[in-house]
Amino acid sequence: MTDRIWTAALIVIGDEILSGRTQDRNIAQLASWLNVQGIRLGEVRVVADVEDAIGEAVNILRVRNDYVFTTGGIGPTHDDITVDSIAAALGVPVIVHPKARAILETYYETRGGLTDARLRMARMPEGGELIENRMSGAPGIRIGNIFIMAGVPHIAAAMLDSLTGTLEGGLPVVSATLGCWVGESEVAELLRDVERAHDGVAIGSYPFFREGRTGANFVVRATDAAVVEACIADLAERLRAAGREPVTGGI
């Protein structure tokens, strides 16, 4: 393990996301998985099924992050252009990977055979490696620091499962939550002072309106559980001193 912070970005690809027809679930799924690997999800972009938009996002984000993940656009239909777009962005040709073809031939042997449309799911940028997919046969792709995955959440989860423990990362983030019936603006300075008093800590404030009252949950994050515990204790003490009763675990 290392104190170095490893970062990742996610590119969510698909007109259906931008139109509102489909609600993305991969952001939360990837963020949780990355944290266990000791990697921070630093940014997310949602782009249309447009080659230039996909290529631009990939080329920008792969430079300023350790890892880039994409979800969506690797199926069998004509509008699944993620592979072609990333290959163009990297300046490499698209090939049919022989192992991917063999996997699909086996998978579809009793499902109508490997059609031209299904064969599209064996295509990848030259130089890519397979990411195993136990759910539907069609593999994901890793090329350099780019991970090209399915948009369907349970299939993306299967691909992440096969990647578990294979990426270099740092210390996972530990968190704890305090809730309080208070407007966050009333304790903004208190929160800032507590965060400054504890090195390596970040405090997020998440307000809500419930039961006719205003409240907020304060999430303390750090890579050291002891630091989180000390910060939570300090925050609770300062809230009580200000006449506010904290609720361990949040409201």
SULJOLIN-V679481 format. One record per residue. RES is the residue in three letters. PSI is psi in degrees with one decimal (none if undefined). D_CENTER is the distance of its C-alpha to the mean C-alpha in Angstrom with 2 decimals. Layout:
BEGIN
RES;PSI;D_CENTER
RES;PSI;D_CENTER
END
This chain:
BEGIN
MET;156.6;20.82
THR;157.4;20.91
ASP;-12.7;20.64
ARG;137.8;18.86
ILE;118.3;15.45
TRP;137.5;13.00
THR;155.1;10.29
ALA;155.9;7.54
ALA;153.6;6.99
LEU;132.4;5.70
ILE;113.5;8.97
VAL;119.8;9.62
ILE;128.2;13.19
GLY;128.4;16.01
ASP;-31.6;19.06
GLU;-26.8;18.70
ILE;-46.1;15.66
LEU;-28.0;17.64
SER;-14.8;20.79
GLY;-2.3;19.53
ARG;-31.7;20.66
THR;134.7;17.28
GLN;127.5;14.81
ASP;135.6;11.13
ARG;-0.8;9.66
ASN;-22.8;6.57
ILE;-53.2;4.56
ALA;-39.6;6.12
GLN;-46.2;6.18
LEU;-41.9;3.10
ALA;-44.1;3.72
SER;-43.3;7.08
TRP;-44.2;7.31
LEU;-39.9;6.56
ASN;-38.9;9.03
VAL;-30.3;11.49
GLN;-3.0;11.49
GLY;30.2;12.36
ILE;137.2;9.63
ARG;131.5;8.43
LEU;108.8;5.55
GLY;-27.7;8.62
GLU;155.3;8.51
VAL;135.1;7.73
ARG;142.4;10.74
VAL;122.2;12.25
VAL;155.2;15.18
ALA;170.8;18.13
ASP;66.8;19.49
VAL;125.1;21.42
GLU;-46.8;21.77
ASP;-39.1;22.35
ALA;-42.0;19.39
ILE;-46.7;16.97
GLY;-41.3;18.88
GLU;-45.5;19.03
ALA;-43.4;15.31
VAL;-47.0;14.80
ASN;-31.1;17.79
ILE;-48.7;16.93
LEU;-28.7;13.38
ARG;-20.0;14.32
VAL;-39.8;17.15
ARG;8.5;15.69
ASN;155.7;12.64
ASP;-35.7;13.03
TYR;148.8;10.47
VAL;130.0;9.29
PHE;141.5;7.53
THR;145.7;9.26
THR;135.3;9.70
GLY;152.3;13.25
GLY;24.4;16.71
ILE;24.5;17.69
GLY;-162.5;20.19
PRO;-1.0;24.00
THR;168.1;24.99
HIS;-27.1;26.22
ASP;3.5;23.40
ASP;90.4;20.78
ILE;12.3;20.93
THR;-46.2;17.63
VAL;-47.7;19.42
ASP;-40.2;22.41
SER;-42.6;20.60
ILE;-38.0;18.71
ALA;-43.4;21.98
ALA;-40.8;23.87
ALA;-33.9;21.61
LEU;-9.6;22.17
GLY;33.1;25.82
VAL;156.4;26.03
PRO;165.1;27.47
VAL;133.2;25.94
ILE;162.2;27.41
VAL;116.8;27.60
HIS;124.0;26.40
PRO;-38.1;29.27
LYS;-38.8;27.32
ALA;-40.9;24.91
ARG;-44.5;28.10
ALA;-40.6;29.71
ILE;-45.4;26.83
LEU;-37.6;27.00
GLU;-43.1;30.80
THR;-44.1;30.80
TYR;-41.8;28.28
TYR;5.3;30.24
GLU;-38.9;33.65
THR;14.9;34.37
ARG;30.4;32.33
GLY;-0.9;34.47
GLY;170.5;33.86
LEU;98.4;31.74
THR;170.8;32.32
ASP;-38.4;31.64
ALA;-44.7;28.76
ARG;-30.6;27.18
LEU;-22.9;27.90
ARG;-27.6;25.52
MET;-1.1;22.67
ALA;1.2;24.22
ARG;145.1;23.95
MET;161.0;21.84
PRO;137.7;22.28
GLU;134.0;25.05
GLY;-4.0;24.00
GLY;161.4;20.88
GLU;157.8;20.36
LEU;143.4;19.44
ILE;117.9;16.45
GLU;142.3;18.26
ASN;104.0;17.81
ARG;-8.9;20.18
MET;-47.6;19.70
SER;10.3;21.18
GLY;-51.4;22.36
ALA;120.0;20.73
PRO;160.7;18.67
GLY;-176.1;15.55
ILE;137.4;16.26
ARG;127.6;15.66
ILE;114.8;17.67
GLY;-126.5;17.77
ASN;19.5;14.40
ILE;133.5;12.95
PHE;114.0;11.37
ILE;115.4;12.47
MET;166.5;11.52
ALA;156.2;13.00
GLY;-23.5;12.18
VAL;120.4;13.88
PRO;-42.9;11.58
HIS;-25.8;14.00
ILE;-39.8;14.38
ALA;-39.0;10.75
ALA;-38.7;10.97
ALA;-38.4;14.13
MET;-41.8;12.83
LEU;-38.5;10.27
ASP;-39.8;13.37
SER;-19.4;15.45
LEU;-10.5;13.35
THR;127.2;13.53
GLY;1.4;15.70
THR;-10.9;16.00
LEU;142.4;13.92
GLU;133.6;15.68
GLY;-175.2;14.30
GLY;-141.9;16.01
LEU;134.2;16.59
PRO;153.0;14.10
VAL;134.2;14.19
VAL;143.5;16.79
SER;158.5;17.36
ALA;154.9;20.33
THR;139.4;21.42
LEU;136.3;24.78
GLY;158.4;25.88
CYS;139.3;28.94
TRP;86.0;31.04
VAL;147.6;31.18
GLY;133.5;30.18
GLU;-27.9;27.57
SER;-24.4;29.86
GLU;-20.6;32.53
VAL;16.3;30.62
ALA;-44.7;28.65
GLU;-38.7;30.99
LEU;-44.5;30.96
LEU;-42.6;27.16
ARG;-42.1;27.39
ASP;-40.5;30.23
VAL;-43.9;28.51
GLU;-41.3;25.41
ARG;-26.7;27.85
ALA;-10.1;29.81
HIS;105.2;27.09
ASP;138.3;25.72
GLY;6.5;22.06
VAL;143.9;21.22
ALA;134.5;19.15
ILE;122.6;20.23
GLY;139.2;18.46
SER;127.9;20.89
TYR;95.5;20.16
PRO;157.8;23.43
PHE;163.3;24.70
PHE;116.6;28.05
ARG;143.6;29.29
GLU;32.4;32.78
GLY;11.7;34.26
ARG;156.3;32.94
THR;136.6;30.41
GLY;-178.8;28.14
ALA;149.1;24.97
ASN;134.7;22.59
PHE;118.6;21.96
VAL;120.6;19.03
VAL;127.2;19.87
ARG;141.5;17.33
ALA;172.8;18.40
THR;-0.6;18.26
ASP;118.6;21.75
ALA;-35.1;22.60
ALA;-36.9;26.12
VAL;-42.1;25.11
VAL;-44.7;23.05
GLU;-42.6;26.09
ALA;-40.0;28.49
CYS;-42.7;26.63
ILE;-42.3;26.41
ALA;-42.6;30.12
ASP;-44.9;31.00
LEU;-43.8;29.17
ALA;-42.6;30.89
GLU;-42.6;34.23
ARG;-35.3;33.97
LEU;-42.8;33.06
ARG;-39.3;36.10
ALA;-26.2;38.24
ALA;5.6;37.31
GLY;18.4;38.48
ARG;138.4;35.13
GLU;114.8;34.29
PRO;152.4;30.74
VAL;111.6;29.20
THR;132.0;27.42
GLY;-8.1;24.11
GLY;169.3;23.97
ILE;none;25.72
END
